[in-house]
Amino acid sequence: MCELFGVSSGRKIEVNGLLKEFFSHSVTHANGWGMAIFYENSVSLEKEPVQAIKSAYLKERLHQKISVRNMIAHIRLATRGMMEYVNCHPFVLRDNYDRCWTLAHNGTIFDYPRHDPYLHQQEGRTDSERILCFLVDQVNQRQLELGRGLTKEERFSLLDGLVGDMAKGNKLNLLIYDGEMLYVHTNYADSLYYSQREEAILFATTPLDRGSWNPHPFTVLCAYQDGRRLFQGTDHGNVYRDNEKDMHMMFVDYSAL
């Protein structure tokens, strides 16, 4: 599995120490790294198909002060798609009202036919990029029906239903940022934690420092803004458990077929 790191904060916080520890995990997650720093509805995206601990660029970048209010970071252990820039997380798409959506995924989509139309539309070959293509397309369809952009409540309600359905039989740890809110989801036990730090809340696959970390709410989508939980969805109950059949399927690259 890959690893995720995310931040939602009411003020800028320095994250260099946390990022250095997070990216050090690339010893065993060697197939690329990426991070997205958000400025309202725009994103600064940095990623490479290089093992993070061997990246000269990232080493230099982490020597500079990095202060953020919202961010997503990812280190990749490839199961679908080769070690190429287009397969590195996070992925970014804009919807038809110019809202910027950014996604990083930890897990595997084993079976979800609603993703199939995006196999030949995506730039890379990961099941993770198809998740974003699918979600943004669903947002666009709803906005076309209404003739306007969706409110925060409407965006959350839509994703709550879609993520719950997508989680059936699939390993789905997600960090998604929509220009305002950070959506967080896990359905795989002991694989996503959070830590409240005054005005900030941090998320990580593995606790990163000596702070207090707790398991994130399970099988339920949550949305955060300014370091506080804004929405919590319905518990869909679709827990993912490892099984022999899925392990055989794990490294099949369907987009190459």
C-alpha positions as CSV (number, residue, x, y, z in Angstrom):
1,M,0.0,0.0,0.0
2,C,1.0,3.6,-0.5
3,E,1.1,6.2,2.3
4,L,-0.9,9.4,2.8
5,F,-0.3,12.7,4.7
6,G,-2.7,15.6,4.9
7,V,-3.2,18.9,6.6
8,S,-6.3,21.1,7.3
9,S,-5.5,24.2,9.4
10,G,-7.1,27.5,10.3
11,R,-3.6,29.1,10.0
12,K,-0.3,28.3,8.4
13,I,1.8,25.7,10.2
14,E,5.3,24.6,9.4
15,V,5.4,21.0,8.2
16,N,9.1,20.3,7.4
17,G,9.7,17.9,10.2
18,L,6.5,16.0,9.6
19,L,7.3,15.8,5.8
20,K,10.9,14.6,6.4
21,E,9.6,11.8,8.6
22,F,6.8,11.0,6.2
23,F,9.1,10.8,3.1
24,S,11.6,8.7,5.0
25,H,9.1,5.9,4.7
26,S,9.9,5.7,1.0
27,V,12.5,3.2,2.0
28,T,9.7,0.7,1.5
29,H,7.4,2.9,-0.7
30,A,9.9,3.5,-3.5
31,N,7.8,4.2,-6.6
32,G,7.4,8.0,-6.5
33,W,6.4,10.9,-4.3
34,G,4.2,13.9,-4.5
35,M,2.8,16.8,-2.6
36,A,0.1,19.4,-3.3
37,I,-0.1,22.7,-1.4
38,F,-3.3,24.6,-1.7
39,Y,-4.0,28.3,-2.0
40,E,-7.8,28.6,-2.0
41,N,-8.8,27.2,-5.5
42,S,-5.3,26.9,-6.9
43,V,-2.7,24.2,-6.2
44,S,1.1,24.0,-6.3
45,L,1.8,20.4,-7.4
46,E,5.2,18.8,-7.0
47,K,5.9,15.1,-7.8
48,E,8.5,12.8,-9.3
49,P,8.7,9.1,-10.3
50,V,11.7,8.8,-8.0
51,Q,12.1,7.2,-4.6
52,A,11.6,10.2,-2.2
53,I,14.8,9.6,-0.2
54,K,16.8,9.6,-3.4
55,S,15.3,12.8,-4.8
56,A,17.8,15.7,-5.0
57,Y,14.9,18.0,-5.7
58,L,12.9,16.9,-2.6
59,K,16.0,17.1,-0.4
60,E,16.6,20.7,-1.4
61,R,12.9,21.5,-1.1
62,L,12.7,20.2,2.5
63,H,15.6,22.5,3.4
64,Q,13.3,25.4,2.7
65,K,10.6,26.4,5.1
66,I,7.3,24.9,4.1
67,S,4.2,26.5,5.8
68,V,0.7,25.4,4.8
69,R,-2.9,25.6,5.7
70,N,-4.0,22.8,3.4
71,M,-1.9,20.1,1.8
72,I,-1.8,16.5,0.6
73,A,1.3,14.4,0.3
74,H,1.8,10.8,-1.0
75,I,4.5,8.1,-1.4
76,R,3.8,5.4,-3.8
77,L,4.1,1.6,-3.7
78,A,3.0,0.8,-7.2
79,T,0.3,-1.8,-7.9
80,R,-1.3,-0.4,-11.1
81,G,0.8,1.6,-13.6
82,M,4.5,1.9,-14.1
83,M,7.0,4.2,-12.3
84,E,6.2,7.3,-14.4
85,Y,5.3,11.0,-13.6
86,V,1.7,10.5,-14.8
87,N,1.2,7.7,-12.3
88,C,2.4,9.7,-9.3
89,H,-0.1,11.1,-6.8
90,P,-1.7,13.5,-6.2
91,F,-3.9,13.9,-9.3
92,V,-5.6,17.2,-10.2
93,L,-8.7,18.0,-12.3
94,R,-11.0,21.0,-12.6
95,D,-14.7,20.7,-12.9
96,N,-17.0,22.6,-15.3
97,Y,-17.3,25.5,-12.8
98,D,-13.4,25.7,-12.6
99,R,-13.3,24.2,-9.1
100,C,-9.9,22.4,-8.6
101,W,-10.1,18.9,-7.2
102,T,-7.0,17.1,-6.0
103,L,-6.9,13.4,-4.9
104,A,-4.4,11.0,-3.4
105,H,-5.3,7.3,-2.8
106,N,-4.0,4.5,-0.7
107,G,-5.4,1.2,-1.7
108,T,-6.7,-0.7,-4.7
109,I,-9.9,-0.7,-6.8
110,F,-10.5,-4.4,-7.5
111,D,-13.9,-4.2,-9.2
112,Y,-15.9,-1.1,-10.0
113,P,-17.4,-1.0,-13.5
114,R,-18.4,2.6,-13.2
115,H,-14.7,3.5,-13.6
116,D,-14.3,1.6,-16.9
117,P,-15.3,4.6,-19.2
118,Y,-12.3,6.5,-17.9
119,L,-9.7,3.9,-18.8
120,H,-8.8,5.6,-22.0
121,Q,-9.4,9.2,-20.9
122,Q,-7.0,9.4,-18.0
123,E,-3.4,10.4,-18.6
124,G,-1.7,7.6,-16.6
125,R,-2.6,4.0,-15.8
126,T,-3.6,4.0,-12.1
127,D,-6.9,3.1,-10.7
128,S,-6.5,6.1,-8.4
129,E,-6.6,8.6,-11.2
130,R,-9.8,6.9,-12.4
131,I,-11.4,7.6,-9.1
132,L,-10.8,11.3,-9.6
133,C,-12.0,11.2,-13.2
134,F,-15.2,9.5,-12.1
135,L,-15.9,11.8,-9.1
136,V,-15.3,15.0,-11.1
137,D,-17.5,13.7,-13.9
138,Q,-20.3,13.0,-11.4
139,V,-19.9,16.5,-10.0
140,N,-20.1,17.9,-13.5
141,Q,-23.3,16.0,-14.3
142,R,-25.0,17.2,-11.2
143,Q,-23.9,20.8,-11.9
144,L,-25.2,20.6,-15.4
145,E,-28.6,19.3,-14.1
146,L,-28.8,22.2,-11.7
147,G,-27.3,24.9,-14.0
148,R,-25.0,26.1,-11.2
149,G,-22.1,25.1,-9.0
150,L,-22.7,22.9,-6.0
151,T,-22.7,24.2,-2.5
152,K,-20.4,22.7,0.1
153,E,-23.3,20.7,1.5
154,E,-24.2,19.4,-1.9
155,R,-20.7,18.4,-2.8
156,F,-20.3,16.5,0.4
157,S,-23.6,14.8,0.1
158,L,-22.8,13.7,-3.5
159,L,-19.3,12.4,-2.6
160,D,-20.7,10.7,0.6
161,G,-22.9,8.5,-1.6
162,L,-20.3,7.8,-4.3
163,V,-17.5,6.9,-1.9
164,G,-19.7,4.6,0.1
165,D,-20.7,2.8,-3.1
166,M,-17.2,2.6,-4.4
167,A,-15.9,1.1,-1.1
168,K,-17.8,-2.1,-1.7
169,G,-15.1,-4.8,-2.1
170,N,-12.4,-2.1,-2.7
171,K,-9.6,-0.8,-0.5
172,L,-10.3,2.9,-0.3
173,N,-8.2,5.3,1.8
174,L,-8.7,8.8,0.3
175,L,-7.6,12.4,0.7
176,I,-9.5,14.8,-1.6
177,Y,-9.3,18.6,-1.6
178,D,-11.9,20.6,-3.5
179,G,-10.6,24.2,-3.0
180,E,-12.4,24.5,0.3
181,M,-12.8,21.2,2.1
182,L,-10.5,18.2,2.7
183,Y,-12.4,14.9,2.4
184,V,-11.0,12.0,4.3
185,H,-12.0,8.3,4.1
186,T,-10.7,4.9,5.2
187,N,-12.3,1.4,5.1
188,Y,-9.1,-0.6,5.9
189,A,-8.3,-1.1,9.5
190,D,-5.4,0.6,11.2
191,S,-4.3,2.5,8.1
192,L,-5.3,6.1,8.7
193,Y,-4.8,8.3,11.8
194,Y,-5.5,11.9,12.7
195,S,-3.9,14.3,15.2
196,Q,-5.6,17.5,16.4
197,R,-3.1,20.3,17.0
198,E,-4.9,23.5,18.2
199,E,-6.1,25.1,14.9
200,A,-4.8,22.2,12.7
201,I,-5.7,18.6,12.1
202,L,-3.2,16.2,10.6
203,F,-3.8,12.9,8.8
204,A,-1.3,10.1,8.2
205,T,-1.2,6.4,7.3
206,T,1.3,6.0,10.1
207,P,1.6,8.3,13.1
208,L,4.5,10.6,12.4
209,D,5.7,12.1,15.7
210,R,5.3,12.1,19.4
211,G,1.9,13.8,19.3
212,S,-1.4,12.2,20.1
213,W,-2.7,10.2,17.1
214,N,-6.1,8.4,16.9
215,P,-7.7,6.1,14.3
216,H,-9.7,8.1,11.8
217,P,-13.5,7.4,11.8
218,F,-14.0,4.1,9.9
219,T,-16.2,3.4,6.9
220,V,-17.5,7.0,6.9
221,L,-16.6,10.0,4.8
222,C,-15.6,13.2,6.7
223,A,-14.9,16.7,5.4
224,Y,-12.6,19.2,7.2
225,Q,-12.2,22.9,6.8
226,D,-9.8,25.2,8.8
227,G,-8.7,22.4,11.0
228,R,-12.2,21.3,12.1
229,R,-14.5,18.6,11.0
230,L,-17.3,20.2,9.1
231,F,-19.3,17.2,7.9
232,Q,-19.5,13.5,8.8
233,G,-21.4,11.2,6.4
234,T,-23.3,7.9,6.8
235,D,-21.5,4.8,8.0
236,H,-21.7,2.7,4.8
237,G,-20.2,-0.4,6.6
238,N,-18.1,-1.5,3.6
239,V,-15.0,-2.7,5.4
240,Y,-12.2,-4.0,3.3
241,R,-10.3,-7.1,4.5
242,D,-7.4,-8.7,2.7
243,N,-8.1,-11.9,0.9
244,E,-6.2,-14.3,-1.3
245,K,-8.2,-13.6,-4.5
246,D,-7.5,-9.9,-4.3
247,M,-3.8,-10.4,-3.6
248,H,-3.6,-12.3,-6.9
249,M,-5.2,-9.4,-8.7
250,M,-3.2,-6.7,-6.9
251,F,-0.6,-6.1,-9.6
252,V,-2.7,-6.5,-12.7
253,D,-2.5,-3.4,-14.9
254,Y,-6.0,-3.4,-16.6
255,S,-5.4,-0.2,-18.5
256,A,-2.6,-2.0,-20.5
257,L,-5.0,-4.7,-21.7
